[in-house]
Amino acid sequence: LVEFAKEVLKGLRAYWGEYPLFLGATAGVRELSLQDQLSLMADVRALLGNQSFSPFLFKPSYARMISGEEEGVFGWTAANFLMGTLQEAMKGTGTATSLDTFGALDLGGGSTQITFFQPDQEVMENMFKLQIGSQKHWNLYTHSYLGFGHVASRERMDQVLVEQYLASSSSASWPPGNGSGLSGNYSSVSTANWVLDKCLPHGRTRLVSYGGNSYTFYGNNGTSAQNCVEQTYPIFQKASSQWCSFVYHNQCSFSDIYQPPIYKLEEMSGKRFLGFSGFSKAFTLLRISPERVTATLTEIQAAAENVCQMNHDEIIAWAKQDPPFSSNDIKSSGGPDNFCFFTSFVVSLLNYGYGFEMEFQLMAQDKMNGLSISWALGNLIYQVNSVFTWQYVPDMWWANYSQVMGFVCIGLFLLNVVALPLAWKSFRDRKIEVYTRIFG
């Protein structure tokens, strides 16, 4: 990030100390223990505050772990800004009431977020009042489900399968069919505990450690998108939503969380949702045409069924078709053997989890006008218009443009650097117009 910023601003070296650098940590850090969180963020602040490492303007408050609600709302902000449904609706004062917005669905490795504008303003919990600058504020419903990203959900599904295996009277210590047709990374069939995984390609195996023991998960000819979707149901903990159902009269999603019912949005015409990050990646893995950015959940599951019916070699060939999947697409989705789970989980999350009907049309894309749809962009817009102390500094860049902000997204398990050095006009009453011009 620092080297990238230096390169972008190499012509303004004399002003580096006036360019602020911000850092936000998300689910990968929120999942750490408190002590690890404190230690990591202290180290990051010390590093970015070291002028020999970073010559840019930095204060300890510029680096912090953002809340899940902020992550969801900033994703909504970015999505609606890039879709052109944000600026006009928030002009003036009071409460924004526009129906012409998109709900935002974000799926990462460690968490997932849902955020939308409730037209009747009746949000009993998980409301976030978003105000950008001194303009109208939005009453948004938002919730971030820590532990329900696709990686974290896969791990918890593994735990459920092992627990079901241990509770079953048919637990097997030898592979079905004495290992005929199986392949994979297991080491000793004589000591392995064999667990059926209906999301794993036929004939494939993988090792899972749980409770100090190793278990060999295997896929058979029962692997299908429908079976995989149903296999994920226990992780949503619908049975634990009794309290939410009682106090909010069944207006609940999953894991005992209140959510205004989706059908009310459809009745009020505020039913457009934009999925990005993992949702967009699922479209890529299923080869849903880039020109066609919407699909119903029925269509997504049908496409997932095609992938789930493939064996390992067929999936590899599928990934190499033109255009071939990038190495990042393959790695970030968990590898070829995880394609079935990844794409099926999208269906189960949206339908069984959030309550969208199978004929719901999901729009999914990651970029617009060359910019990534992400919480980092939404945070940038919010910081520019609401937080920073503005001063006019003449003749620094483009005559009236004076500041550049960088964001680092701390992602799952390791630091994934996402820099957004962008310029803005320093007149307070013109900040949002600047973004309109920059992004076209």
C-alpha positions as a Markdown table, in Angstrom:
| # | Residue | x | y | z |
|---|---|---|---|---|
| 1 | Leu | 0.0 | 0.0 | 0.0 |
| 2 | Val | 2.7 | 2.5 | 1.0 |
| 3 | Glu | 4.8 | 1.8 | -2.1 |
| 4 | Phe | 1.8 | 2.0 | -4.3 |
| 5 | Ala | 0.8 | 5.4 | -2.8 |
| 6 | Lys | 4.3 | 6.7 | -3.2 |
| 7 | Glu | 4.2 | 5.7 | -6.9 |
| 8 | Val | 0.8 | 7.4 | -7.5 |
| 9 | Leu | 2.0 | 10.5 | -5.7 |
| 10 | Lys | 5.6 | 10.6 | -6.8 |
| 11 | Gly | 5.0 | 14.0 | -8.4 |
| 12 | Leu | 3.8 | 15.4 | -5.1 |
| 13 | Arg | 6.5 | 14.2 | -2.8 |
| 14 | Ala | 6.7 | 17.5 | -0.9 |
| 15 | Tyr | 3.1 | 17.0 | 0.2 |
| 16 | Trp | 3.2 | 13.4 | 1.3 |
| 17 | Gly | 2.9 | 14.3 | 4.9 |
| 18 | Glu | -0.5 | 15.9 | 4.2 |
| 19 | Tyr | -2.1 | 12.8 | 2.6 |
| 20 | Pro | -4.0 | 10.7 | 5.1 |
| 21 | Leu | -3.8 | 7.0 | 5.2 |
| 22 | Phe | -6.7 | 5.0 | 6.6 |
| 23 | Leu | -6.9 | 1.3 | 7.5 |
| 24 | Gly | -10.0 | -0.9 | 8.2 |
| 25 | Ala | -9.9 | -4.4 | 9.6 |
| 26 | Thr | -12.9 | -6.7 | 8.8 |
| 27 | Ala | -14.1 | -10.3 | 9.6 |
| 28 | Gly | -10.7 | -11.9 | 9.5 |
| 29 | Val | -9.6 | -9.8 | 12.4 |
| 30 | Arg | -13.0 | -9.8 | 14.2 |
| 31 | Glu | -12.7 | -13.6 | 14.4 |
| 32 | Leu | -9.4 | -13.4 | 16.4 |
| 33 | Ser | -9.2 | -13.5 | 20.1 |
| 34 | Leu | -9.4 | -10.2 | 21.9 |
| 35 | Gln | -5.7 | -10.3 | 22.8 |
| 36 | Asp | -4.7 | -11.1 | 19.2 |
| 37 | Gln | -6.9 | -8.3 | 17.9 |
| 38 | Leu | -5.3 | -5.8 | 20.3 |
| 39 | Ser | -1.8 | -7.0 | 19.5 |
| 40 | Leu | -2.3 | -7.0 | 15.7 |
| 41 | Met | -3.9 | -3.5 | 15.6 |
| 42 | Ala | -1.2 | -2.1 | 17.9 |
| 43 | Asp | 1.5 | -3.4 | 15.6 |
| 44 | Val | -0.2 | -2.0 | 12.5 |
| 45 | Arg | -0.6 | 1.4 | 14.1 |
| 46 | Ala | 3.0 | 1.5 | 15.2 |
| 47 | Leu | 4.1 | 0.5 | 11.7 |
| 48 | Leu | 2.0 | 3.1 | 9.8 |
| 49 | Gly | 3.0 | 5.7 | 12.4 |
| 50 | Asn | 6.7 | 5.2 | 11.7 |
| 51 | Gln | 7.7 | 7.9 | 9.3 |
| 52 | Ser | 10.7 | 5.9 | 8.1 |
| 53 | Phe | 8.2 | 3.3 | 6.9 |
| 54 | Ser | 5.3 | 5.5 | 5.8 |
| 55 | Pro | 5.7 | 9.2 | 5.1 |
| 56 | Phe | 2.0 | 9.9 | 4.9 |
| 57 | Leu | -0.3 | 11.5 | 7.4 |
| 58 | Phe | -1.4 | 8.9 | 10.0 |
| 59 | Lys | -3.0 | 9.1 | 13.4 |
| 60 | Pro | -3.8 | 6.0 | 15.6 |
| 61 | Ser | -7.6 | 6.6 | 15.1 |
| 62 | Tyr | -7.1 | 6.2 | 11.3 |
| 63 | Ala | -6.5 | 2.4 | 11.8 |
| 64 | Arg | -9.2 | 0.4 | 13.5 |
| 65 | Met | -11.4 | -2.7 | 13.3 |
| 66 | Ile | -14.7 | -1.7 | 11.7 |
| 67 | Ser | -17.9 | -3.3 | 12.9 |
| 68 | Gly | -19.8 | -5.8 | 10.8 |
| 69 | Glu | -22.7 | -3.3 | 10.5 |
| 70 | Glu | -20.3 | -0.7 | 9.1 |
| 71 | Glu | -19.0 | -3.3 | 6.6 |
| 72 | Gly | -22.5 | -4.0 | 5.4 |
| 73 | Val | -23.6 | -0.3 | 5.2 |
| 74 | Phe | -20.4 | 0.8 | 3.4 |
| 75 | Gly | -21.0 | -2.0 | 0.9 |
| 76 | Trp | -24.5 | -0.7 | 0.4 |
| 77 | Thr | -23.1 | 2.8 | -0.1 |
| 78 | Ala | -20.6 | 1.6 | -2.7 |
| 79 | Ala | -23.2 | -0.4 | -4.6 |
| 80 | Asn | -25.8 | 2.4 | -4.8 |
| 81 | Phe | -23.2 | 5.0 | -5.5 |
| 82 | Leu | -21.9 | 3.1 | -8.5 |
| 83 | Met | -25.4 | 2.2 | -9.6 |
| 84 | Gly | -26.3 | 5.9 | -9.6 |
| 85 | Thr | -29.1 | 5.5 | -7.0 |
| 86 | Leu | -27.4 | 7.4 | -4.1 |
| 87 | Gln | -26.7 | 11.0 | -4.9 |
| 88 | Glu | -30.0 | 12.4 | -6.0 |
| 89 | Ala | -32.0 | 10.7 | -3.3 |
| 90 | Met | -30.0 | 12.1 | -0.5 |
| 91 | Lys | -30.0 | 15.7 | -1.5 |
| 92 | Gly | -31.5 | 18.1 | 1.1 |
| 93 | Thr | -32.3 | 17.4 | 4.7 |
| 94 | Gly | -34.4 | 14.9 | 6.7 |
| 95 | Thr | -34.9 | 11.3 | 5.9 |
| 96 | Ala | -34.3 | 9.7 | 2.5 |
| 97 | Thr | -37.3 | 7.9 | 1.2 |
| 98 | Ser | -36.4 | 6.7 | -2.3 |
| 99 | Leu | -37.5 | 3.3 | -3.4 |
| 100 | Asp | -35.0 | 3.3 | -6.2 |
| 101 | Thr | -32.1 | 1.7 | -4.4 |
| 102 | Phe | -30.4 | -1.7 | -4.4 |
| 103 | Gly | -30.1 | -3.9 | -1.4 |
| 104 | Ala | -26.5 | -5.1 | -0.9 |
| 105 | Leu | -25.4 | -8.7 | -0.4 |
| 106 | Asp | -21.8 | -9.3 | 0.4 |
| 107 | Leu | -20.2 | -12.7 | 0.9 |
| 108 | Gly | -16.7 | -13.0 | 2.2 |
| 109 | Gly | -14.7 | -15.9 | 3.7 |
| 110 | Gly | -15.3 | -15.1 | 7.3 |
| 111 | Ser | -18.7 | -13.2 | 7.2 |
| 112 | Thr | -21.6 | -12.2 | 5.1 |
| 113 | Gln | -23.7 | -9.1 | 5.2 |
| 114 | Ile | -27.2 | -8.1 | 4.1 |
| 115 | Thr | -28.2 | -4.4 | 4.0 |
| 116 | Phe | -31.3 | -2.7 | 2.5 |
| 117 | Phe | -33.5 | 0.3 | 2.7 |
| 118 | Gln | -36.9 | -0.5 | 4.3 |
| 119 | Pro | -39.4 | 1.7 | 2.5 |
| 120 | Asp | -41.9 | 1.8 | 5.4 |
| 121 | Gln | -39.1 | 2.7 | 7.9 |
| 122 | Glu | -40.3 | 0.0 | 10.2 |
| 123 | Val | -37.1 | -1.6 | 11.4 |
| 124 | Met | -37.2 | -2.9 | 15.0 |
| 125 | Glu | -33.6 | -3.9 | 15.3 |
| 126 | Asn | -30.3 | -3.7 | 13.4 |
| 127 | Met | -31.0 | -0.2 | 12.0 |
| 128 | Phe | -28.1 | 1.9 | 10.9 |
| 129 | Lys | -28.7 | 5.6 | 10.3 |
| 130 | Leu | -26.4 | 6.5 | 7.4 |
| 131 | Gln | -25.8 | 10.2 | 6.8 |
| 132 | Ile | -23.2 | 11.2 | 4.2 |
| 133 | Gly | -22.1 | 14.8 | 5.0 |
| 134 | Ser | -24.9 | 17.2 | 5.9 |
| 135 | Gln | -27.5 | 15.7 | 3.6 |
| 136 | Lys | -30.5 | 13.3 | 4.1 |
| 137 | His | -29.9 | 10.2 | 6.2 |
| 138 | Trp | -31.0 | 6.7 | 5.3 |
| 139 | Asn | -32.7 | 4.3 | 7.8 |
| 140 | Leu | -31.1 | 1.0 | 6.7 |
| 141 | Tyr | -31.5 | -2.5 | 8.0 |
| 142 | Thr | -28.2 | -4.2 | 8.2 |
| 143 | His | -26.7 | -7.3 | 9.8 |
| 144 | Ser | -23.3 | -8.9 | 9.5 |
| 145 | Tyr | -23.1 | -12.6 | 10.2 |
| 146 | Leu | -19.7 | -13.4 | 11.6 |
| 147 | Gly | -18.8 | -17.0 | 11.0 |
| 148 | Phe | -21.1 | -17.3 | 8.0 |
| 149 | Gly | -18.7 | -16.5 | 5.2 |
| 150 | His | -18.1 | -19.4 | 2.8 |
| 151 | Val | -14.8 | -20.5 | 4.4 |
| 152 | Ala | -16.1 | -20.3 | 8.0 |
| 153 | Ser | -19.4 | -22.0 | 6.9 |
| 154 | Arg | -17.5 | -24.9 | 5.3 |
| 155 | Glu | -15.5 | -25.4 | 8.5 |
| 156 | Arg | -18.7 | -25.5 | 10.6 |
| 157 | Met | -20.4 | -27.8 | 8.2 |
| 158 | Asp | -17.4 | -30.2 | 8.5 |
| 159 | Gln | -17.9 | -30.1 | 12.3 |
| 160 | Val | -21.6 | -31.0 | 11.9 |
| 161 | Leu | -20.8 | -33.9 | 9.6 |
| 162 | Val | -18.2 | -35.3 | 12.0 |
| 163 | Glu | -20.7 | -35.0 | 14.9 |
| 164 | Gln | -23.4 | -36.7 | 12.9 |
| 165 | Tyr | -20.9 | -39.4 | 12.0 |
| 166 | Leu | -19.9 | -40.0 | 15.6 |
| 167 | Ala | -23.6 | -40.2 | 16.6 |
| 168 | Ser | -24.4 | -42.6 | 13.9 |
| 169 | Ser | -24.6 | -46.4 | 14.4 |
| 170 | Ser | -23.3 | -46.9 | 10.9 |
| 171 | Ser | -20.0 | -45.2 | 11.4 |
| 172 | Ala | -17.4 | -46.8 | 9.2 |
| 173 | Ser | -13.7 | -47.2 | 9.8 |
| 174 | Trp | -13.1 | -48.5 | 6.3 |
| 175 | Pro | -13.8 | -46.8 | 3.0 |
| 176 | Pro | -17.1 | -47.9 | 1.3 |
| 177 | Gly | -16.3 | -50.5 | -1.4 |
| 178 | Asn | -12.8 | -50.9 | 0.1 |
| 179 | Gly | -11.8 | -47.7 | -1.4 |
| 180 | Ser | -12.7 | -48.6 | -5.0 |
| 181 | Gly | -12.8 | -45.5 | -7.2 |
| 182 | Leu | -11.5 | -43.2 | -4.4 |
| 183 | Ser | -8.6 | -40.8 | -4.7 |
| 184 | Gly | -7.3 | -37.9 | -2.6 |
| 185 | Asn | -5.0 | -36.9 | 0.2 |
| 186 | Tyr | -5.6 | -39.6 | 2.8 |
| 187 | Ser | -2.7 | -41.6 | 4.2 |
| 188 | Ser | -4.0 | -44.8 | 5.8 |
| 189 | Val | -7.3 | -46.4 | 5.0 |
| 190 | Ser | -6.9 | -48.8 | 7.9 |
| 191 | Thr | -7.1 | -46.0 | 10.5 |
| 192 | Ala | -9.3 | -43.5 | 8.8 |
| 193 | Asn | -12.8 | -42.6 | 9.9 |
| 194 | Trp | -14.9 | -42.2 | 6.7 |
| 195 | Val | -17.5 | -39.5 | 6.5 |
| 196 | Leu | -19.8 | -39.0 | 3.6 |
| 197 | Asp | -19.7 | -35.4 | 2.2 |
| 198 | Lys | -22.5 | -34.7 | -0.3 |
| 199 | Cys | -20.8 | -31.6 | -1.5 |
| 200 | Leu | -17.5 | -33.4 | -2.5 |
| 201 | Pro | -17.1 | -34.6 | -6.1 |
| 202 | His | -17.6 | -38.3 | -6.7 |
| 203 | Gly | -14.5 | -40.3 | -5.9 |
| 204 | Arg | -12.6 | -37.5 | -4.1 |
| 205 | Thr | -11.5 | -37.4 | -0.5 |
| 206 | Arg | -10.0 | -34.9 | 1.9 |
| 207 | Leu | -8.7 | -35.0 | 5.4 |
| 208 | Val | -10.5 | -33.1 | 8.2 |
| 209 | Ser | -9.1 | -32.7 | 11.8 |
| 210 | Tyr | -11.6 | -32.4 | 14.6 |
| 211 | Gly | -11.3 | -32.9 | 18.3 |
| 212 | Gly | -7.8 | -34.2 | 18.0 |
| 213 | Asn | -8.7 | -36.9 | 15.4 |
| 214 | Ser | -8.6 | -37.2 | 11.7 |
| 215 | Tyr | -11.5 | -38.0 | 9.4 |
| 216 | Thr | -11.5 | -38.8 | 5.7 |
| 217 | Phe | -14.4 | -37.1 | 4.0 |
| 218 | Tyr | -15.4 | -38.7 | 0.7 |
| 219 | Gly | -17.8 | -38.0 | -2.1 |
| 220 | Asn | -20.0 | -40.6 | -3.9 |
| 221 | Asn | -22.5 | -40.7 | -6.7 |
| 222 | Gly | -25.0 | -39.0 | -4.3 |
| 223 | Thr | -23.3 | -35.7 | -4.7 |
| 224 | Ser | -25.7 | -33.1 | -6.1 |
| 225 | Ala | -26.5 | -29.4 | -5.6 |
| 226 | Gln | -29.8 | -30.3 | -3.9 |
| 227 | Asn | -28.1 | -32.7 | -1.5 |
| 228 | Cys | -25.3 | -30.2 | -0.8 |
| 229 | Val | -27.8 | -27.4 | -0.2 |
| 230 | Glu | -29.7 | -29.5 | 2.3 |
| 231 | Gln | -26.4 | -30.6 | 3.9 |
| 232 | Thr | -25.7 | -27.0 | 4.8 |
| 233 | Tyr | -29.0 | -26.4 | 6.6 |
| 234 | Pro | -27.9 | -27.3 | 10.2 |
| 235 | Ile | -25.2 | -24.6 | 10.2 |
| 236 | Phe | -27.9 | -21.9 | 10.0 |
| 237 | Gln | -29.2 | -22.9 | 13.4 |
| 238 | Lys | -32.9 | -22.3 | 12.5 |
| 239 | Ala | -33.8 | -24.2 | 15.6 |
| 240 | Ser | -32.1 | -21.6 | 17.8 |
| 241 | Ser | -34.3 | -18.8 | 16.5 |
| 242 | Gln | -37.1 | -19.5 | 18.9 |
| 243 | Trp | -36.6 | -16.3 | 20.9 |
| 244 | Cys | -36.5 | -14.1 | 17.8 |
| 245 | Ser | -39.6 | -15.9 | 16.5 |
| 246 | Phe | -41.3 | -15.2 | 19.8 |
| 247 | Val | -40.5 | -11.5 | 20.3 |
| 248 | Tyr | -40.5 | -10.5 | 16.6 |
| 249 | His | -43.4 | -12.7 | 15.5 |
| 250 | Asn | -41.3 | -14.9 | 13.1 |
| 251 | Gln | -39.6 | -11.9 | 11.4 |
| 252 | Cys | -36.3 | -13.7 | 11.6 |
| 253 | Ser | -33.6 | -14.9 | 9.2 |
| 254 | Phe | -31.4 | -17.4 | 10.9 |
| 255 | Ser | -29.2 | -17.9 | 14.0 |
| 256 | Asp | -31.8 | -16.0 | 16.1 |
| 257 | Ile | -31.4 | -12.8 | 14.2 |
| 258 | Tyr | -34.3 | -10.3 | 13.5 |
| 259 | Gln | -34.8 | -9.4 | 9.8 |
| 260 | Pro | -37.7 | -7.6 | 8.2 |
| 261 | Pro | -39.4 | -10.1 | 5.9 |
| 262 | Ile | -38.2 | -10.0 | 2.3 |
| 263 | Tyr | -41.7 | -10.3 | 0.9 |
| 264 | Lys | -42.5 | -6.9 | 2.2 |
| 265 | Leu | -39.8 | -5.5 | 0.0 |
| 266 | Glu | -41.3 | -7.2 | -3.0 |
| 267 | Glu | -44.7 | -5.8 | -2.2 |
| 268 | Met | -43.3 | -2.3 | -2.0 |
| 269 | Ser | -41.2 | -2.7 | -5.2 |
| 270 | Gly | -37.9 | -2.3 | -3.3 |
| 271 | Lys | -36.8 | -5.7 | -4.3 |
| 272 | Arg | -33.6 | -5.2 | -6.2 |
| 273 | Phe | -30.5 | -6.7 | -4.7 |
| 274 | Leu | -26.9 | -6.5 | -5.8 |
| 275 | Gly | -24.6 | -9.3 | -4.7 |
| 276 | Phe | -20.8 | -8.9 | -4.9 |
| 277 | Ser | -17.6 | -10.5 | -3.7 |
| 278 | Gly | -18.5 | -14.2 | -3.2 |
| 279 | Phe | -21.9 | -13.9 | -5.0 |
| 280 | Ser | -20.2 | -12.5 | -8.1 |
| 281 | Lys | -17.5 | -15.3 | -7.9 |
| 282 | Ala | -20.3 | -17.9 | -7.8 |
| 283 | Phe | -21.6 | -16.5 | -11.2 |
| 284 | Thr | -18.0 | -16.8 | -12.5 |
| 285 | Leu | -17.6 | -20.5 | -11.4 |
| 286 | Leu | -21.0 | -21.4 | -12.8 |
| 287 | Arg | -20.2 | -19.6 | -16.1 |
| 288 | Ile | -23.3 | -17.5 | -15.9 |
| 289 | Ser | -22.6 | -15.1 | -18.8 |
| 290 | Pro | -20.9 | -11.9 | -18.0 |
| 291 | Glu | -23.3 | -10.1 | -20.2 |
| 292 | Arg | -26.2 | -11.5 | -18.1 |
| 293 | Val | -25.6 | -10.2 | -14.6 |
| 294 | Thr | -28.9 | -11.5 | -13.2 |
| 295 | Ala | -30.2 | -15.0 | -12.5 |
| 296 | Thr | -32.9 | -16.6 | -10.4 |
| 297 | Leu | -32.0 | -18.8 | -7.5 |
| 298 | Thr | -33.6 | -21.7 | -9.5 |
| 299 | Glu | -31.3 | -21.0 | -12.4 |
| 300 | Ile | -28.3 | -20.7 | -10.0 |
| 301 | Gln | -29.0 | -24.0 | -8.4 |
| 302 | Ala | -29.5 | -25.7 | -11.9 |
| 303 | Ala | -26.1 | -24.4 | -12.9 |
| 304 | Ala | -24.6 | -25.6 | -9.6 |
| 305 | Glu | -26.2 | -29.0 | -10.3 |
| 306 | Asn | -24.2 | -29.2 | -13.5 |
| 307 | Val | -20.9 | -28.5 | -11.6 |
| 308 | Cys | -21.8 | -30.9 | -8.7 |
| 309 | Gln | -22.3 | -33.8 | -11.1 |
| 310 | Met | -18.8 | -33.4 | -12.5 |
| 311 | Asn | -15.8 | -35.5 | -11.2 |
| 312 | His | -12.5 | -33.9 | -10.4 |
| 313 | Asp | -11.1 | -34.1 | -13.9 |
| 314 | Glu | -14.2 | -32.7 | -15.4 |
| 315 | Ile | -14.1 | -29.7 | -13.0 |
| 316 | Ile | -10.5 | -29.1 | -14.0 |
| 317 | Ala | -11.5 | -29.1 | -17.7 |
| 318 | Trp | -14.4 | -26.8 | -16.8 |
| 319 | Ala | -12.0 | -24.3 | -15.2 |
| 320 | Lys | -9.8 | -24.3 | -18.2 |
| 321 | Gln | -12.5 | -23.6 | -20.7 |
| 322 | Asp | -12.4 | -20.2 | -22.5 |
| 323 | Pro | -12.3 | -17.9 | -20.7 |
| 324 | Pro | -10.3 | -19.9 | -18.1 |
| 325 | Phe | -10.8 | -19.2 | -14.4 |
| 326 | Ser | -8.1 | -17.1 | -12.8 |
| 327 | Ser | -5.8 | -18.7 | -10.2 |
| 328 | Asn | -7.4 | -16.3 | -7.7 |
| 329 | Asp | -10.9 | -17.4 | -8.6 |
| 330 | Ile | -9.9 | -21.0 | -8.0 |
| 331 | Lys | -7.9 | -20.5 | -4.8 |
| 332 | Ser | -10.3 | -18.1 | -3.1 |
| 333 | Ser | -13.2 | -20.4 | -3.7 |
| 334 | Gly | -11.4 | -23.3 | -2.0 |
| 335 | Gly | -10.1 | -25.1 | -5.0 |
| 336 | Pro | -11.9 | -27.2 | -7.7 |
| 337 | Asp | -13.2 | -29.8 | -5.2 |
| 338 | Asn | -15.0 | -27.0 | -3.4 |
| 339 | Phe | -16.9 | -25.6 | -6.4 |
| 340 | Cys | -20.0 | -27.6 | -5.6 |
| 341 | Phe | -20.1 | -26.4 | -2.0 |
| 342 | Phe | -19.3 | -22.8 | -2.8 |
| 343 | Thr | -22.0 | -22.4 | -5.4 |
| 344 | Ser | -24.6 | -24.5 | -3.5 |
| 345 | Phe | -24.0 | -22.5 | -0.4 |
| 346 | Val | -25.0 | -19.3 | -2.2 |
| 347 | Val | -28.4 | -20.8 | -2.9 |
| 348 | Ser | -28.9 | -22.1 | 0.7 |
| 349 | Leu | -27.8 | -18.8 | 2.2 |
| 350 | Leu | -30.2 | -16.7 | 0.1 |
| 351 | Asn | -33.1 | -19.1 | 0.1 |
| 352 | Tyr | -33.0 | -21.0 | 3.4 |
| 353 | Gly | -31.1 | -18.4 | 5.3 |
| 354 | Tyr | -32.4 | -15.0 | 4.3 |
| 355 | Gly | -35.7 | -16.2 | 2.9 |
| 356 | Phe | -35.6 | -15.2 | -0.7 |
| 357 | Glu | -37.9 | -17.1 | -3.0 |
| 358 | Met | -36.3 | -19.4 | -5.5 |
| 359 | Glu | -37.6 | -17.2 | -8.3 |
| 360 | Phe | -35.9 | -14.1 | -6.8 |
| 361 | Gln | -33.6 | -12.4 | -9.4 |
| 362 | Leu | -30.1 | -11.8 | -8.0 |
| 363 | Met | -27.9 | -9.3 | -9.8 |
| 364 | Ala | -24.2 | -10.1 | -9.2 |
| 365 | Gln | -21.1 | -8.2 | -10.3 |
| 366 | Asp | -17.9 | -7.1 | -8.7 |
| 367 | Lys | -17.0 | -4.0 | -10.7 |
| 368 | Met | -18.6 | -1.1 | -12.4 |
| 369 | Asn | -16.9 | 1.6 | -14.4 |
| 370 | Gly | -13.6 | -0.1 | -13.5 |
| 371 | Leu | -14.2 | 0.3 | -9.7 |
| 372 | Ser | -14.7 | -2.6 | -7.3 |
| 373 | Ile | -18.0 | -2.7 | -5.4 |
| 374 | Ser | -16.7 | -3.1 | -1.9 |
| 375 | Trp | -17.0 | -1.8 | 1.6 |
| 376 | Ala | -13.7 | 0.0 | 1.1 |
| 377 | Leu | -15.1 | 2.3 | -1.5 |
| 378 | Gly | -18.2 | 3.0 | 0.6 |
| 379 | Asn | -16.0 | 3.8 | 3.6 |
| 380 | Leu | -14.0 | 6.2 | 1.4 |
| 381 | Ile | -17.1 | 8.1 | 0.4 |
| 382 | Tyr | -18.3 | 8.3 | 4.0 |
| 383 | Gln | -14.9 | 9.5 | 5.3 |
| 384 | Val | -14.6 | 12.1 | 2.6 |
| 385 | Asn | -18.0 | 13.6 | 3.2 |
| 386 | Ser | -18.5 | 13.1 | 6.9 |
| 387 | Val | -15.4 | 12.7 | 9.0 |
| 388 | Phe | -12.3 | 14.5 | 7.6 |
| 389 | Thr | -11.5 | 18.0 | 8.7 |
| 390 | Trp | -11.4 | 20.0 | 5.4 |
| 391 | Gln | -9.0 | 22.8 | 4.6 |
| 392 | Tyr | -8.4 | 24.3 | 1.2 |
| 393 | Val | -4.9 | 23.8 | 0.0 |
| 394 | Pro | -4.4 | 25.6 | -3.3 |
| 395 | Asp | -2.4 | 24.4 | -6.4 |
| 396 | Met | -1.5 | 21.0 | -5.0 |
| 397 | Trp | -3.2 | 18.8 | -7.6 |
| 398 | Trp | -5.4 | 19.6 | -10.5 |
| 399 | Ala | -5.5 | 23.2 | -9.1 |
| 400 | Asn | -8.3 | 22.4 | -6.5 |
| 401 | Tyr | -7.8 | 18.8 | -5.6 |
| 402 | Ser | -5.8 | 18.4 | -2.4 |
| 403 | Gln | -6.2 | 15.1 | -0.6 |
| 404 | Val | -5.7 | 11.4 | -1.3 |
| 405 | Met | -7.0 | 8.6 | 0.9 |
| 406 | Gly | -5.8 | 5.0 | 1.0 |
| 407 | Phe | -7.7 | 2.1 | 2.4 |
| 408 | Val | -6.3 | -1.3 | 3.4 |
| 409 | Cys | -8.8 | -4.2 | 3.8 |
| 410 | Ile | -7.5 | -6.7 | 6.3 |
| 411 | Gly | -9.1 | -9.9 | 4.9 |
| 412 | Leu | -9.4 | -13.5 | 5.9 |
| 413 | Phe | -6.4 | -15.0 | 7.6 |
| 414 | Leu | -3.8 | -12.7 | 6.1 |
| 415 | Leu | -3.4 | -9.0 | 5.1 |
| 416 | Asn | -5.0 | -8.4 | 1.7 |
| 417 | Val | -4.0 | -4.9 | 0.6 |
| 418 | Val | -6.6 | -3.0 | -1.4 |
| 419 | Ala | -5.5 | 0.6 | -2.0 |
| 420 | Leu | -7.9 | 3.3 | -3.2 |
| 421 | Pro | -5.9 | 6.4 | -3.7 |
| 422 | Leu | -8.5 | 8.9 | -5.0 |
| 423 | Ala | -8.7 | 12.6 | -5.3 |
| 424 | Trp | -11.4 | 14.9 | -4.1 |
| 425 | Lys | -12.2 | 18.6 | -4.2 |
| 426 | Ser | -11.6 | 20.3 | -0.8 |
| 427 | Phe | -14.7 | 22.6 | -0.8 |
| 428 | Arg | -17.1 | 21.1 | 1.7 |
| 429 | Asp | -20.2 | 21.8 | -0.3 |
| 430 | Arg | -18.9 | 20.2 | -3.5 |
| 431 | Lys | -17.4 | 16.9 | -2.2 |
| 432 | Ile | -20.1 | 14.5 | -3.6 |
| 433 | Glu | -20.0 | 16.2 | -7.0 |
| 434 | Val | -16.3 | 15.5 | -7.2 |
| 435 | Tyr | -17.0 | 11.8 | -7.1 |
| 436 | Thr | -19.6 | 12.1 | -9.7 |
| 437 | Arg | -17.1 | 13.6 | -12.1 |
| 438 | Ile | -14.2 | 11.3 | -11.2 |
| 439 | Phe | -16.3 | 8.1 | -11.6 |
| 440 | Gly | -18.4 | 9.4 | -14.5 |
